[in-house]
Amino acid sequence: MIEIEKNFTVKLCSDCDFKELVADIYWKDHPFGMLNYDKGPENIEIEIYPPPEGHVSWNFSLKEYINVLETAKNYLLEKE
């Protein structure tokens, strides 16, 4: 598990629905999304989950969002 920015963490794990490892992304301990690279490292897919109960949307800076996705992608691929 790695911490990214002040509110995000990433955990690598196996998921029986995917052949390769996946990167689960959490925001303040709430599941945010998952990256998988079953279609290869150049075709990484992201699944974004609904916001936590009581919130109508996710809200953070674009810079933070891009950094989280890039860091999660790199963390996932270095474990390949």
PyMOL Python script that loads the backbone (N, CA, C, O; Angstrom):
from pymol import cmd

cmd.read_pdbstr("""\
ATOM      1  N   MET A   1       0.857  -1.179   0.000  1.00  0.00           N
ATOM      2  CA  MET A   1       0.000   0.000   0.000  1.00  0.00           C
ATOM      3  C   MET A   1       0.896   1.232   0.000  1.00  0.00           C
ATOM      4  O   MET A   1       1.911   1.284   0.694  1.00  0.00           O
ATOM      5  N   ILE A   2       0.501   2.215  -0.788  1.00  0.00           N
ATOM      6  CA  ILE A   2       1.224   3.488  -0.795  1.00  0.00           C
ATOM      7  C   ILE A   2       0.224   4.622  -0.595  1.00  0.00           C
ATOM      8  O   ILE A   2      -0.934   4.538  -1.003  1.00  0.00           O
ATOM      9  N   GLU A   3       0.706   5.680   0.043  1.00  0.00           N
ATOM     10  CA  GLU A   3      -0.106   6.874   0.197  1.00  0.00           C
ATOM     11  C   GLU A   3       0.245   7.846  -0.919  1.00  0.00           C
ATOM     12  O   GLU A   3       1.415   8.041  -1.249  1.00  0.00           O
ATOM     13  N   ILE A   4      -0.793   8.453  -1.498  1.00  0.00           N
ATOM     14  CA  ILE A   4      -0.612   9.428  -2.566  1.00  0.00           C
ATOM     15  C   ILE A   4      -1.365  10.679  -2.158  1.00  0.00           C
ATOM     16  O   ILE A   4      -2.502  10.612  -1.691  1.00  0.00           O
ATOM     17  N   GLU A   5      -0.724  11.812  -2.339  1.00  0.00           N
ATOM     18  CA  GLU A   5      -1.352  13.061  -1.913  1.00  0.00           C
ATOM     19  C   GLU A   5      -1.730  12.922  -0.437  1.00  0.00           C
ATOM     20  O   GLU A   5      -1.173  12.062   0.246  1.00  0.00           O
ATOM     21  N   LYS A   6      -2.632  13.716   0.066  1.00  0.00           N
ATOM     22  CA  LYS A   6      -2.959  13.628   1.483  1.00  0.00           C
ATOM     23  C   LYS A   6      -4.155  12.739   1.757  1.00  0.00           C
ATOM     24  O   LYS A   6      -4.325  12.282   2.887  1.00  0.00           O
ATOM     25  N   ASN A   7      -4.994  12.477   0.758  1.00  0.00           N
ATOM     26  CA  ASN A   7      -6.227  11.738   0.990  1.00  0.00           C
ATOM     27  C   ASN A   7      -6.332  10.402   0.264  1.00  0.00           C
ATOM     28  O   ASN A   7      -7.296   9.666   0.472  1.00  0.00           O
ATOM     29  N   PHE A   8      -5.357  10.076  -0.584  1.00  0.00           N
ATOM     30  CA  PHE A   8      -5.457   8.880  -1.406  1.00  0.00           C
ATOM     31  C   PHE A   8      -4.459   7.807  -0.991  1.00  0.00           C
ATOM     32  O   PHE A   8      -3.341   8.106  -0.572  1.00  0.00           O
ATOM     33  N   THR A   9      -4.880   6.553  -1.116  1.00  0.00           N
ATOM     34  CA  THR A   9      -3.979   5.410  -0.964  1.00  0.00           C
ATOM     35  C   THR A   9      -4.263   4.426  -2.100  1.00  0.00           C
ATOM     36  O   THR A   9      -5.350   4.410  -2.677  1.00  0.00           O
ATOM     37  N   VAL A  10      -3.265   3.617  -2.400  1.00  0.00           N
ATOM     38  CA  VAL A  10      -3.390   2.597  -3.438  1.00  0.00           C
ATOM     39  C   VAL A  10      -2.938   1.269  -2.854  1.00  0.00           C
ATOM     40  O   VAL A  10      -1.905   1.183  -2.190  1.00  0.00           O
ATOM     41  N   LYS A  11      -3.732   0.233  -3.114  1.00  0.00           N
ATOM     42  CA  LYS A  11      -3.389  -1.118  -2.683  1.00  0.00           C
ATOM     43  C   LYS A  11      -3.400  -2.028  -3.904  1.00  0.00           C
ATOM     44  O   LYS A  11      -4.352  -2.019  -4.684  1.00  0.00           O
ATOM     45  N   LEU A  12      -2.340  -2.812  -4.066  1.00  0.00           N
ATOM     46  CA  LEU A  12      -2.307  -3.810  -5.128  1.00  0.00           C
ATOM     47  C   LEU A  12      -2.925  -5.094  -4.616  1.00  0.00           C
ATOM     48  O   LEU A  12      -2.711  -5.479  -3.467  1.00  0.00           O
ATOM     49  N   CYS A  13      -3.685  -5.751  -5.462  1.00  0.00           N
ATOM     50  CA  CYS A  13      -4.298  -7.015  -5.046  1.00  0.00           C
ATOM     51  C   CYS A  13      -4.673  -7.832  -6.269  1.00  0.00           C
ATOM     52  O   CYS A  13      -4.636  -7.339  -7.397  1.00  0.00           O
ATOM     53  N   SER A  14      -5.032  -9.074  -6.036  1.00  0.00           N
ATOM     54  CA  SER A  14      -5.573  -9.927  -7.085  1.00  0.00           C
ATOM     55  C   SER A  14      -7.082  -9.846  -7.010  1.00  0.00           C
ATOM     56  O   SER A  14      -7.657  -9.643  -5.941  1.00  0.00           O
ATOM     57  N   ASP A  15      -7.696 -10.002  -8.128  1.00  0.00           N
ATOM     58  CA  ASP A  15      -9.155 -10.016  -8.198  1.00  0.00           C
ATOM     59  C   ASP A  15      -9.517 -11.158  -9.126  1.00  0.00           C
ATOM     60  O   ASP A  15      -8.986 -11.243 -10.233  1.00  0.00           O
ATOM     61  N   CYS A  16     -10.407 -12.034  -8.699  1.00  0.00           N
ATOM     62  CA  CYS A  16     -10.719 -13.223  -9.490  1.00  0.00           C
ATOM     63  C   CYS A  16     -11.335 -12.879 -10.852  1.00  0.00           C
ATOM     64  O   CYS A  16     -11.401 -13.743 -11.727  1.00  0.00           O
ATOM     65  N   ASP A  17     -11.784 -11.645 -11.045  1.00  0.00           N
ATOM     66  CA  ASP A  17     -12.343 -11.236 -12.331  1.00  0.00           C
ATOM     67  C   ASP A  17     -11.268 -10.804 -13.332  1.00  0.00           C
ATOM     68  O   ASP A  17     -11.573 -10.551 -14.497  1.00  0.00           O
ATOM     69  N   PHE A  18      -9.993 -10.718 -12.874  1.00  0.00           N
ATOM     70  CA  PHE A  18      -8.910 -10.253 -13.732  1.00  0.00           C
ATOM     71  C   PHE A  18      -7.739 -11.218 -13.679  1.00  0.00           C
ATOM     72  O   PHE A  18      -7.492 -11.857 -12.657  1.00  0.00           O
ATOM     73  N   LYS A  19      -7.011 -11.320 -14.808  1.00  0.00           N
ATOM     74  CA  LYS A  19      -5.848 -12.209 -14.879  1.00  0.00           C
ATOM     75  C   LYS A  19      -4.636 -11.622 -14.148  1.00  0.00           C
ATOM     76  O   LYS A  19      -3.873 -12.349 -13.512  1.00  0.00           O
ATOM     77  N   GLU A  20      -4.472 -10.318 -14.244  1.00  0.00           N
ATOM     78  CA  GLU A  20      -3.313  -9.633 -13.674  1.00  0.00           C
ATOM     79  C   GLU A  20      -3.689  -8.957 -12.356  1.00  0.00           C
ATOM     80  O   GLU A  20      -4.855  -8.942 -11.960  1.00  0.00           O
ATOM     81  N   LEU A  21      -2.673  -8.396 -11.681  1.00  0.00           N
ATOM     82  CA  LEU A  21      -2.931  -7.604 -10.475  1.00  0.00           C
ATOM     83  C   LEU A  21      -3.782  -6.386 -10.808  1.00  0.00           C
ATOM     84  O   LEU A  21      -3.810  -5.938 -11.954  1.00  0.00           O
ATOM     85  N   VAL A  22      -4.459  -5.863  -9.827  1.00  0.00           N
ATOM     86  CA  VAL A  22      -5.217  -4.616  -9.974  1.00  0.00           C
ATOM     87  C   VAL A  22      -4.743  -3.643  -8.901  1.00  0.00           C
ATOM     88  O   VAL A  22      -4.196  -4.048  -7.875  1.00  0.00           O
ATOM     89  N   ALA A  23      -4.958  -2.367  -9.150  1.00  0.00           N
ATOM     90  CA  ALA A  23      -4.640  -1.327  -8.166  1.00  0.00           C
ATOM     91  C   ALA A  23      -5.953  -0.725  -7.686  1.00  0.00           C
ATOM     92  O   ALA A  23      -6.660  -0.070  -8.452  1.00  0.00           O
ATOM     93  N   ASP A  24      -6.274  -0.948  -6.422  1.00  0.00           N
ATOM     94  CA  ASP A  24      -7.453  -0.353  -5.809  1.00  0.00           C
ATOM     95  C   ASP A  24      -7.068   1.010  -5.249  1.00  0.00           C
ATOM     96  O   ASP A  24      -6.084   1.134  -4.519  1.00  0.00           O
ATOM     97  N   ILE A  25      -7.849   2.035  -5.595  1.00  0.00           N
ATOM     98  CA  ILE A  25      -7.582   3.399  -5.152  1.00  0.00           C
ATOM     99  C   ILE A  25      -8.642   3.790  -4.126  1.00  0.00           C
ATOM    100  O   ILE A  25      -9.839   3.599  -4.341  1.00  0.00           O
ATOM    101  N   TYR A  26      -8.175   4.341  -3.006  1.00  0.00           N
ATOM    102  CA  TYR A  26      -9.075   4.765  -1.923  1.00  0.00           C
ATOM    103  C   TYR A  26      -8.896   6.253  -1.673  1.00  0.00           C
ATOM    104  O   TYR A  26      -7.784   6.776  -1.748  1.00  0.00           O
ATOM    105  N   TRP A  27      -9.988   6.923  -1.380  1.00  0.00           N
ATOM    106  CA  TRP A  27      -9.979   8.330  -0.980  1.00  0.00           C
ATOM    107  C   TRP A  27     -10.552   8.394   0.431  1.00  0.00           C
ATOM    108  O   TRP A  27     -11.712   8.050   0.655  1.00  0.00           O
ATOM    109  N   LYS A  28      -9.740   8.831   1.368  1.00  0.00           N
ATOM    110  CA  LYS A  28     -10.151   8.889   2.781  1.00  0.00           C
ATOM    111  C   LYS A  28     -10.812   7.578   3.212  1.00  0.00           C
ATOM    112  O   LYS A  28     -11.874   7.592   3.835  1.00  0.00           O
ATOM    113  N   ASP A  29     -10.198   6.469   2.888  1.00  0.00           N
ATOM    114  CA  ASP A  29     -10.662   5.120   3.229  1.00  0.00           C
ATOM    115  C   ASP A  29     -11.930   4.681   2.500  1.00  0.00           C
ATOM    116  O   ASP A  29     -12.484   3.631   2.825  1.00  0.00           O
ATOM    117  N   HIS A  30     -12.402   5.452   1.531  1.00  0.00           N
ATOM    118  CA  HIS A  30     -13.560   5.067   0.729  1.00  0.00           C
ATOM    119  C   HIS A  30     -13.058   4.556  -0.622  1.00  0.00           C
ATOM    120  O   HIS A  30     -12.208   5.205  -1.231  1.00  0.00           O
ATOM    121  N   PRO A  31     -13.553   3.418  -1.112  1.00  0.00           N
ATOM    122  CA  PRO A  31     -13.135   2.938  -2.433  1.00  0.00           C
ATOM    123  C   PRO A  31     -13.474   3.973  -3.509  1.00  0.00           C
ATOM    124  O   PRO A  31     -14.623   4.401  -3.625  1.00  0.00           O
ATOM    125  N   PHE A  32     -12.475   4.369  -4.288  1.00  0.00           N
ATOM    126  CA  PHE A  32     -12.658   5.360  -5.348  1.00  0.00           C
ATOM    127  C   PHE A  32     -12.704   4.691  -6.723  1.00  0.00           C
ATOM    128  O   PHE A  32     -13.554   5.016  -7.552  1.00  0.00           O
ATOM    129  N   GLY A  33     -11.787   3.759  -6.952  1.00  0.00           N
ATOM    130  CA  GLY A  33     -11.735   3.127  -8.260  1.00  0.00           C
ATOM    131  C   GLY A  33     -10.699   2.028  -8.302  1.00  0.00           C
ATOM    132  O   GLY A  33     -10.042   1.722  -7.308  1.00  0.00           O
ATOM    133  N   MET A  34     -10.567   1.434  -9.495  1.00  0.00           N
ATOM    134  CA  MET A  34      -9.630   0.338  -9.677  1.00  0.00           C
ATOM    135  C   MET A  34      -9.019   0.422 -11.069  1.00  0.00           C
ATOM    136  O   MET A  34      -9.720   0.662 -12.052  1.00  0.00           O
ATOM    137  N   LEU A  35      -7.697   0.220 -11.142  1.00  0.00           N
ATOM    138  CA  LEU A  35      -7.006   0.121 -12.421  1.00  0.00           C
ATOM    139  C   LEU A  35      -6.700  -1.341 -12.688  1.00  0.00           C
ATOM    140  O   LEU A  35      -6.314  -2.072 -11.777  1.00  0.00           O
ATOM    141  N   ASN A  36      -6.870  -1.777 -13.947  1.00  0.00           N
ATOM    142  CA  ASN A  36      -6.443  -3.123 -14.326  1.00  0.00           C
ATOM    143  C   ASN A  36      -5.745  -3.050 -15.677  1.00  0.00           C
ATOM    144  O   ASN A  36      -6.012  -2.159 -16.483  1.00  0.00           O
ATOM    145  N   TYR A  37      -4.849  -4.000 -15.909  1.00  0.00           N
ATOM    146  CA  TYR A  37      -4.136  -4.016 -17.183  1.00  0.00           C
ATOM    147  C   TYR A  37      -4.213  -5.378 -17.855  1.00  0.00           C
ATOM    148  O   TYR A  37      -3.229  -5.858 -18.417  1.00  0.00           O
ATOM    149  N   ASP A  38      -5.373  -5.992 -17.797  1.00  0.00           N
ATOM    150  CA  ASP A  38      -5.589  -7.269 -18.475  1.00  0.00           C
ATOM    151  C   ASP A  38      -5.424  -7.161 -19.990  1.00  0.00           C
ATOM    152  O   ASP A  38      -5.103  -8.152 -20.647  1.00  0.00           O
ATOM    153  N   LYS A  39      -5.636  -5.986 -20.544  1.00  0.00           N
ATOM    154  CA  LYS A  39      -5.493  -5.780 -21.993  1.00  0.00           C
ATOM    155  C   LYS A  39      -4.110  -5.248 -22.346  1.00  0.00           C
ATOM    156  O   LYS A  39      -3.890  -4.771 -23.459  1.00  0.00           O
ATOM    157  N   GLY A  40      -3.179  -5.329 -21.402  1.00  0.00           N
ATOM    158  CA  GLY A  40      -1.809  -4.900 -21.630  1.00  0.00           C
ATOM    159  C   GLY A  40      -1.511  -3.557 -20.992  1.00  0.00           C
ATOM    160  O   GLY A  40      -2.421  -2.776 -20.714  1.00  0.00           O
ATOM    161  N   PRO A  41      -0.213  -3.287 -20.756  1.00  0.00           N
ATOM    162  CA  PRO A  41       0.183  -2.063 -20.069  1.00  0.00           C
ATOM    163  C   PRO A  41      -0.138  -0.779 -20.851  1.00  0.00           C
ATOM    164  O   PRO A  41      -0.206   0.295 -20.255  1.00  0.00           O
ATOM    165  N   GLU A  42      -0.333  -0.872 -22.153  1.00  0.00           N
ATOM    166  CA  GLU A  42      -0.685   0.311 -22.944  1.00  0.00           C
ATOM    167  C   GLU A  42      -2.194   0.536 -23.005  1.00  0.00           C
ATOM    168  O   GLU A  42      -2.656   1.529 -23.568  1.00  0.00           O
ATOM    169  N   ASN A  43      -2.961  -0.391 -22.424  1.00  0.00           N
ATOM    170  CA  ASN A  43      -4.427  -0.307 -22.475  1.00  0.00           C
ATOM    171  C   ASN A  43      -5.040  -0.454 -21.088  1.00  0.00           C
ATOM    172  O   ASN A  43      -6.022  -1.173 -20.907  1.00  0.00           O
ATOM    173  N   ILE A  44      -4.458   0.229 -20.117  1.00  0.00           N
ATOM    174  CA  ILE A  44      -4.957   0.159 -18.744  1.00  0.00           C
ATOM    175  C   ILE A  44      -6.362   0.755 -18.686  1.00  0.00           C
ATOM    176  O   ILE A  44      -6.638   1.800 -19.275  1.00  0.00           O
ATOM    177  N   GLU A  45      -7.232   0.068 -17.967  1.00  0.00           N
ATOM    178  CA  GLU A  45      -8.610   0.531 -17.799  1.00  0.00           C
ATOM    179  C   GLU A  45      -8.836   0.955 -16.356  1.00  0.00           C
ATOM    180  O   GLU A  45      -8.215   0.430 -15.432  1.00  0.00           O
ATOM    181  N   ILE A  46      -9.745   1.924 -16.179  1.00  0.00           N
ATOM    182  CA  ILE A  46     -10.115   2.355 -14.838  1.00  0.00           C
ATOM    183  C   ILE A  46     -11.617   2.177 -14.665  1.00  0.00           C
ATOM    184  O   ILE A  46     -12.408   2.484 -15.556  1.00  0.00           O
ATOM    185  N   GLU A  47     -11.977   1.680 -13.512  1.00  0.00           N
ATOM    186  CA  GLU A  47     -13.374   1.618 -13.105  1.00  0.00           C
ATOM    187  C   GLU A  47     -13.520   2.591 -11.942  1.00  0.00           C
ATOM    188  O   GLU A  47     -12.818   2.465 -10.938  1.00  0.00           O
ATOM    189  N   ILE A  48     -14.421   3.556 -12.064  1.00  0.00           N
ATOM    190  CA  ILE A  48     -14.622   4.555 -11.024  1.00  0.00           C
ATOM    191  C   ILE A  48     -15.922   4.238 -10.293  1.00  0.00           C
ATOM    192  O   ILE A  48     -16.970   4.053 -10.911  1.00  0.00           O
ATOM    193  N   TYR A  49     -15.835   4.181  -8.981  1.00  0.00           N
ATOM    194  CA  TYR A  49     -16.986   3.833  -8.151  1.00  0.00           C
ATOM    195  C   TYR A  49     -17.787   5.080  -7.773  1.00  0.00           C
ATOM    196  O   TYR A  49     -17.271   6.195  -7.833  1.00  0.00           O
ATOM    197  N   PRO A  50     -19.042   4.888  -7.385  1.00  0.00           N
ATOM    198  CA  PRO A  50     -19.844   6.034  -6.920  1.00  0.00           C
ATOM    199  C   PRO A  50     -19.231   6.627  -5.647  1.00  0.00           C
ATOM    200  O   PRO A  50     -18.526   5.934  -4.913  1.00  0.00           O
ATOM    201  N   PRO A  51     -19.501   7.910  -5.389  1.00  0.00           N
ATOM    202  CA  PRO A  51     -18.973   8.536  -4.173  1.00  0.00           C
ATOM    203  C   PRO A  51     -19.595   7.923  -2.915  1.00  0.00           C
ATOM    204  O   PRO A  51     -20.630   7.261  -2.988  1.00  0.00           O
ATOM    205  N   PRO A  52     -18.959   8.147  -1.764  1.00  0.00           N
ATOM    206  CA  PRO A  52     -19.479   7.588  -0.519  1.00  0.00           C
ATOM    207  C   PRO A  52     -20.902   8.081  -0.231  1.00  0.00           C
ATOM    208  O   PRO A  52     -21.323   9.137  -0.702  1.00  0.00           O
ATOM    209  N   GLU A  53     -21.605   7.304   0.535  1.00  0.00           N
ATOM    210  CA  GLU A  53     -22.974   7.666   0.903  1.00  0.00           C
ATOM    211  C   GLU A  53     -22.993   9.054   1.533  1.00  0.00           C
ATOM    212  O   GLU A  53     -22.139   9.386   2.356  1.00  0.00           O
ATOM    213  N   GLY A  54     -23.960   9.848   1.145  1.00  0.00           N
ATOM    214  CA  GLY A  54     -24.072  11.198   1.673  1.00  0.00           C
ATOM    215  C   GLY A  54     -23.377  12.241   0.802  1.00  0.00           C
ATOM    216  O   GLY A  54     -23.485  13.437   1.074  1.00  0.00           O
ATOM    217  N   HIS A  55     -22.656  11.802  -0.255  1.00  0.00           N
ATOM    218  CA  HIS A  55     -21.985  12.721  -1.174  1.00  0.00           C
ATOM    219  C   HIS A  55     -22.592  12.542  -2.570  1.00  0.00           C
ATOM    220  O   HIS A  55     -22.872  11.417  -2.985  1.00  0.00           O
ATOM    221  N   VAL A  56     -22.791  13.628  -3.281  1.00  0.00           N
ATOM    222  CA  VAL A  56     -23.345  13.522  -4.628  1.00  0.00           C
ATOM    223  C   VAL A  56     -22.258  13.391  -5.692  1.00  0.00           C
ATOM    224  O   VAL A  56     -22.532  12.972  -6.816  1.00  0.00           O
ATOM    225  N   SER A  57     -21.025  13.750  -5.337  1.00  0.00           N
ATOM    226  CA  SER A  57     -19.931  13.654  -6.298  1.00  0.00           C
ATOM    227  C   SER A  57     -18.593  13.614  -5.570  1.00  0.00           C
ATOM    228  O   SER A  57     -18.506  13.898  -4.375  1.00  0.00           O
ATOM    229  N   TRP A  58     -17.551  13.253  -6.319  1.00  0.00           N
ATOM    230  CA  TRP A  58     -16.186  13.361  -5.818  1.00  0.00           C
ATOM    231  C   TRP A  58     -15.738  14.795  -6.057  1.00  0.00           C
ATOM    232  O   TRP A  58     -16.178  15.419  -7.023  1.00  0.00           O
ATOM    233  N   ASN A  59     -14.870  15.337  -5.198  1.00  0.00           N
ATOM    234  CA  ASN A  59     -14.413  16.713  -5.379  1.00  0.00           C
ATOM    235  C   ASN A  59     -12.971  16.841  -4.903  1.00  0.00           C
ATOM    236  O   ASN A  59     -12.690  16.789  -3.705  1.00  0.00           O
ATOM    237  N   PHE A  60     -12.064  17.009  -5.861  1.00  0.00           N
ATOM    238  CA  PHE A  60     -10.656  17.257  -5.580  1.00  0.00           C
ATOM    239  C   PHE A  60     -10.057  17.917  -6.804  1.00  0.00           C
ATOM    240  O   PHE A  60     -10.699  17.985  -7.853  1.00  0.00           O
ATOM    241  N   SER A  61      -8.837  18.402  -6.680  1.00  0.00           N
ATOM    242  CA  SER A  61      -8.234  19.150  -7.782  1.00  0.00           C
ATOM    243  C   SER A  61      -7.852  18.224  -8.938  1.00  0.00           C
ATOM    244  O   SER A  61      -7.572  17.042  -8.740  1.00  0.00           O
ATOM    245  N   LEU A  62      -7.847  18.782 -10.136  1.00  0.00           N
ATOM    246  CA  LEU A  62      -7.438  18.034 -11.323  1.00  0.00           C
ATOM    247  C   LEU A  62      -5.998  17.562 -11.175  1.00  0.00           C
ATOM    248  O   LEU A  62      -5.676  16.432 -11.543  1.00  0.00           O
ATOM    249  N   LYS A  63      -5.135  18.410 -10.642  1.00  0.00           N
ATOM    250  CA  LYS A  63      -3.721  18.049 -10.450  1.00  0.00           C
ATOM    251  C   LYS A  63      -3.610  16.828  -9.530  1.00  0.00           C
ATOM    252  O   LYS A  63      -2.849  15.902  -9.808  1.00  0.00           O
ATOM    253  N   GLU A  64      -4.362  16.836  -8.451  1.00  0.00           N
ATOM    254  CA  GLU A  64      -4.349  15.707  -7.514  1.00  0.00           C
ATOM    255  C   GLU A  64      -4.853  14.439  -8.199  1.00  0.00           C
ATOM    256  O   GLU A  64      -4.261  13.371  -8.039  1.00  0.00           O
ATOM    257  N   TYR A  65      -5.939  14.548  -8.959  1.00  0.00           N
ATOM    258  CA  TYR A  65      -6.532  13.414  -9.664  1.00  0.00           C
ATOM    259  C   TYR A  65      -5.540  12.795 -10.654  1.00  0.00           C
ATOM    260  O   TYR A  65      -5.358  11.578 -10.683  1.00  0.00           O
ATOM    261  N   ILE A  66      -4.910  13.638 -11.457  1.00  0.00           N
ATOM    262  CA  ILE A  66      -3.931  13.155 -12.437  1.00  0.00           C
ATOM    263  C   ILE A  66      -2.756  12.494 -11.737  1.00  0.00           C
ATOM    264  O   ILE A  66      -2.302  11.433 -12.164  1.00  0.00           O
ATOM    265  N   ASN A  67      -2.258  13.105 -10.669  1.00  0.00           N
ATOM    266  CA  ASN A  67      -1.138  12.538  -9.925  1.00  0.00           C
ATOM    267  C   ASN A  67      -1.491  11.167  -9.343  1.00  0.00           C
ATOM    268  O   ASN A  67      -0.681  10.241  -9.393  1.00  0.00           O
ATOM    269  N   VAL A  68      -2.683  11.043  -8.800  1.00  0.00           N
ATOM    270  CA  VAL A  68      -3.126   9.771  -8.215  1.00  0.00           C
ATOM    271  C   VAL A  68      -3.163   8.683  -9.282  1.00  0.00           C
ATOM    272  O   VAL A  68      -2.659   7.583  -9.059  1.00  0.00           O
ATOM    273  N   LEU A  69      -3.753   8.978 -10.436  1.00  0.00           N
ATOM    274  CA  LEU A  69      -3.857   7.978 -11.496  1.00  0.00           C
ATOM    275  C   LEU A  69      -2.488   7.581 -12.033  1.00  0.00           C
ATOM    276  O   LEU A  69      -2.223   6.397 -12.241  1.00  0.00           O
ATOM    277  N   GLU A  70      -1.611   8.565 -12.259  1.00  0.00           N
ATOM    278  CA  GLU A  70      -0.266   8.262 -12.758  1.00  0.00           C
ATOM    279  C   GLU A  70       0.533   7.437 -11.748  1.00  0.00           C
ATOM    280  O   GLU A  70       1.203   6.474 -12.121  1.00  0.00           O
ATOM    281  N   THR A  71       0.460   7.811 -10.487  1.00  0.00           N
ATOM    282  CA  THR A  71       1.186   7.086  -9.447  1.00  0.00           C
ATOM    283  C   THR A  71       0.647   5.670  -9.305  1.00  0.00           C
ATOM    284  O   THR A  71       1.427   4.725  -9.182  1.00  0.00           O
ATOM    285  N   ALA A  72      -0.664   5.506  -9.321  1.00  0.00           N
ATOM    286  CA  ALA A  72      -1.266   4.167  -9.222  1.00  0.00           C
ATOM    287  C   ALA A  72      -0.870   3.317 -10.418  1.00  0.00           C
ATOM    288  O   ALA A  72      -0.558   2.136 -10.262  1.00  0.00           O
ATOM    289  N   LYS A  73      -0.878   3.897 -11.601  1.00  0.00           N
ATOM    290  CA  LYS A  73      -0.477   3.166 -12.812  1.00  0.00           C
ATOM    291  C   LYS A  73       0.973   2.696 -12.704  1.00  0.00           C
ATOM    292  O   LYS A  73       1.272   1.531 -12.966  1.00  0.00           O
ATOM    293  N   ASN A  74       1.858   3.592 -12.323  1.00  0.00           N
ATOM    294  CA  ASN A  74       3.281   3.241 -12.211  1.00  0.00           C
ATOM    295  C   ASN A  74       3.505   2.179 -11.142  1.00  0.00           C
ATOM    296  O   ASN A  74       4.302   1.263 -11.345  1.00  0.00           O
ATOM    297  N   TYR A  75       2.828   2.282 -10.028  1.00  0.00           N
ATOM    298  CA  TYR A  75       2.927   1.293  -8.953  1.00  0.00           C
ATOM    299  C   TYR A  75       2.460  -0.073  -9.434  1.00  0.00           C
ATOM    300  O   TYR A  75       3.080  -1.090  -9.120  1.00  0.00           O
ATOM    301  N   LEU A  76       1.373  -0.099 -10.191  1.00  0.00           N
ATOM    302  CA  LEU A  76       0.848  -1.345 -10.733  1.00  0.00           C
ATOM    303  C   LEU A  76       1.827  -1.967 -11.719  1.00  0.00           C
ATOM    304  O   LEU A  76       2.085  -3.169 -11.657  1.00  0.00           O
ATOM    305  N   LEU A  77       2.373  -1.169 -12.623  1.00  0.00           N
ATOM    306  CA  LEU A  77       3.258  -1.695 -13.650  1.00  0.00           C
ATOM    307  C   LEU A  77       4.613  -2.112 -13.110  1.00  0.00           C
ATOM    308  O   LEU A  77       5.228  -3.025 -13.662  1.00  0.00           O
ATOM    309  N   GLU A  78       5.101  -1.479 -12.051  1.00  0.00           N
ATOM    310  CA  GLU A  78       6.403  -1.890 -11.499  1.00  0.00           C
ATOM    311  C   GLU A  78       6.318  -3.254 -10.820  1.00  0.00           C
ATOM    312  O   GLU A  78       7.342  -3.906 -10.618  1.00  0.00           O
ATOM    313  N   LYS A  79       5.119  -3.690 -10.468  1.00  0.00           N
ATOM    314  CA  LYS A  79       4.925  -5.006  -9.844  1.00  0.00           C
ATOM    315  C   LYS A  79       4.669  -6.089 -10.885  1.00  0.00           C
ATOM    316  O   LYS A  79       4.489  -7.257 -10.538  1.00  0.00           O
ATOM    317  N   GLU A  80       4.652  -5.707 -12.158  1.00  0.00           N
ATOM    318  CA  GLU A  80       4.368  -6.619 -13.267  1.00  0.00           C
ATOM    319  C   GLU A  80       5.381  -7.723 -13.315  1.00  0.00           C
ATOM    320  O   GLU A  80       5.306  -8.592 -14.185  1.00  0.00           O
TER     321      GLU A  80
END
""", "prot")
cmd.dss("prot")
cmd.show_as("cartoon", "prot")
cmd.util.cbc("prot")
cmd.orient("prot")
